[in-house]
């Protein structure tokens, strides 16, 4: 029999808050069973939460994550899901590479400013180690 989780157990195991779980439920990304007012999470809900959290950590939008999860339900062969995933991953890689280029340019400019500023301070006899 599959293990079931309360919202508290799920939150503790995934190191998130119950509020986070309720948020993803409100967004339609997970749909636990209910016994009265109590949410009961299955192994499937836990797996979906892991995918959601991983997707967010990798910078995917909730819309992208929902599309990916919905495709899994429609296409159990996972072919369409994997095609969409590859496309989204390629887009995200391109975004991150662009951000990396921007960060590298910013770091170079900041190091140049630091070098010039230190040079000016040293020419005025200021100890730059204390700065």
Secondary structure, DSSP 4 states (H G I P E B T S, - for coil): ----B-HHHHHHHHTS-HHHHHHHHHTTS---EEETTEEEB-HHHHHHHHHHHHHHHTT--HHHHHHHHHHHHH-TT-HHHHHHHHHHHHHHHHHHHHHHHHHHHHHHHHHHHHHHHHHHHHHTT--TT--
